[in-house]
Amino acid sequence: MSALEKYRDKWREVPGGDDTDGRVFSTGLLGLPDEEFLATWNGMAERRASGAMAWFGPLYRDFFAGKRILEIGSGAGVDGIPMAALGAHWTFADIVPTNLETIRRVASLKGIEATFHLIGEDLSFDALTAGYDAILVVGSIHHVPYDIARREALNALRLLKVGGRWIELVYPRERWIREGSMSFDKWGERTDGVRTPWVEWYGMEKIRQRLHPATFKTVLDFDLRSRDQRWVDLEYLGMGRDTRKFVEIPGPVIFEAGERDGLNFTGPKGAFHPIARVDLIPFVDALTGPYEIDVVVAVKHGVIGIGLTDEENNHLPDSELVLDSSPDTQTLTLRFAGRPKHLVFRNRHEDRQSNFTIQHITLREAA
Ligand SMILES: C[S@@+](CC[C@H](N)C(=O)[O-])C[C@H]1O[C@@H](n2cnc3c(N)ncnc32)[C@H](O)[C@@H]1O
C-alpha cells in the first residue's frame, strides 16, 4: 500500500459546508446530473459562508483578489471557488482525485478559471509555477503524521514569494488535552469521524518548527469555535540560517527554593517564587545572537513560568512563558535579541506548589 493510500481513502469525503453539516462523498456528488450537482454544491458553499467560517470571506477577499493563491487540501472548494469568482488566481491542490474533479466541474459550470494539482506520493508541487502570494491550508495536512506534513509543507513553501503568507487552520493542543490526550491515530476519529487515520495538534511554535528553517512574522494567531480550532496567518520572511550552531545545556541548574531530586523540582507556593535557574553565560559566548532557547519540560502539578534575565540579571517579564500542568511533555521556545544571562523557572500560582522535570535545554542561534 502506498504511503498516502489510507489518507486518500478517508478523504474522498469532504466537509458538507459548515462544521455541523457532516460529510459528503465527492464520488457521490460527481454522480449527480449537472443541475442537481451545482445546486448541492451551492448549498454547501452557502452554508460555509454563513457558518463558523463566515469571517473568512470578509477578512481575505480583498487581499486575495488579483493574487495567486495555492490551497493545499481544498476539499470541495467551498473556500476557494468564491474567492476565484472575485478575481483570485486559485490553485486547488489535494491528494484525492475526485475532490479535485468536483471542483473542476464546479469551476467549469460557473465559468471560473483555476489551476489544479494532484499531490502524489512524492508530495511535490514542482509541476506548478513558483511565485504564489499565499498558501492556504484549512484543516488538511494536520491529517498526516508530522514528518510527512513537514516534507509536504517545505515542498510547497518553495513556491511562496518572500513576503507572501502561510495561512493555516489547525486544531490546538488545548483541544487534544480536553478530548483525552489520545494518540493521534485515535484522535482523528473523534475530531473528524470514522475512518480518519490521523489528526495531530498544532500551535504557532509547532507550525514554525514544521517549516524550519523558514522564518516568519506572525500576522494573526487566534482561537475559533471555543478553542476547537486555531487560525494562524504568517508572513514569510525567507529561509533562515540553515547551519545554526546550538549547544545542549547539561546544567548546572542553580537551585533556589523548594525541593530537588536531580532535575525534578517541587516549587513552593507563591505567584512569582523562583525555584531554579540556569546560568547561560558560558554557553552564549560560543554562539552568535540572536538566540532561541528550547526547553523540554514535563509539568506534573501547578503552574510554572519559564523566562530569562538580561545581562544585568533583570528579569524580562515579556520573555516568560507560563505553563499549566498537563499529561504530556511540552516543548517551548524562548527568544531574546540580547545576551540572556539566566534561564529562570518560577512558581506561578499563589496557592499551589508546582512539580516539574526539566528534560532538555537547547540554546541555539535564531534562524
Ligand atoms: C477536512 S477536509 C478539509 C477540506 C477543506 N479545506 C475544507 O475546509 O472544507 C481535508 C482535506 O484535505 C485533504 N488532505 C488530507 N491530507 C492531505 C495532505 N497531506 N495534503 C493535501 N491534502 C490533504 C483531503 O483530501 C480533504 O480534501
The ligand as a Tripos MOL2 file, in Angstrom:
@<TRIPOS>MOLECULE
LIG
   27    29     1     0     0
SMALL
NO_CHARGES

@<TRIPOS>ATOM
      1 C1        -11.2470   18.0530    6.4800 C.3       1 LIG1
      2 S1        -11.0640   18.2230    4.7380 S.3       1 LIG1
      3 C2        -10.9550   19.9850    4.5910 C.3       1 LIG1
      4 C3        -11.3320   20.4530    3.2250 C.3       1 LIG1
      5 C4        -11.4130   21.9540    3.0420 C.3       1 LIG1
      6 N1        -10.1560   22.6130    3.3220 N.3       1 LIG1
      7 C5        -12.4810   22.4960    3.9380 C.2       1 LIG1
      8 O1        -12.1570   23.1050    4.9670 O.co2     1 LIG1
      9 O2        -13.6470   22.2960    3.5900 O.co2     1 LIG1
     10 C6         -9.4390   17.6860    4.4550 C.3       1 LIG1
     11 C7         -8.9990   17.8640    3.0130 C.3       1 LIG1
     12 O3         -7.5850   17.7950    2.9820 O.3       1 LIG1
     13 C8         -7.1770   16.8140    2.0580 C.3       1 LIG1
     14 N2         -5.9310   16.2380    2.5800 N.ar      1 LIG1
     15 C9         -5.7620   15.3430    3.5760 C.ar      1 LIG1
     16 N3         -4.4540   15.1150    3.7850 N.ar      1 LIG1
     17 C10        -3.7930   15.9060    2.8880 C.ar      1 LIG1
     18 C11        -2.4410   16.1250    2.5990 C.ar      1 LIG1
     19 N4         -1.4650   15.5060    3.2630 N.pl3     1 LIG1
     20 N5         -2.1270   17.0100    1.6370 N.ar      1 LIG1
     21 C12        -3.0890   17.6610    0.9540 C.ar      1 LIG1
     22 N6         -4.3920   17.4810    1.1720 N.ar      1 LIG1
     23 C13        -4.7300   16.6230    2.1290 C.ar      1 LIG1
     24 C14        -8.3290   15.8690    1.9600 C.3       1 LIG1
     25 O4         -8.3210   15.1520    0.7530 O.3       1 LIG1
     26 C15        -9.5080   16.8170    2.0730 C.3       1 LIG1
     27 O5         -9.8290   17.3820    0.8380 O.3       1 LIG1
@<TRIPOS>BOND
     1     1     2 1
     2     2     3 1
     3     2    10 1
     4     3     4 1
     5     4     5 1
     6     5     6 1
     7     5     7 1
     8     7     8 2
     9     7     9 1
    10    10    11 1
    11    11    12 1
    12    11    26 1
    13    12    13 1
    14    13    14 1
    15    13    24 1
    16    14    15 ar
    17    14    23 ar
    18    15    16 ar
    19    16    17 ar
    20    17    18 ar
    21    17    23 ar
    22    18    19 1
    23    18    20 ar
    24    20    21 ar
    25    21    22 ar
    26    22    23 ar
    27    24    25 1
    28    24    26 1
    29    26    27 1
@<TRIPOS>SUBSTRUCTURE
     1 LIG1         1 GROUP 0 **** ****
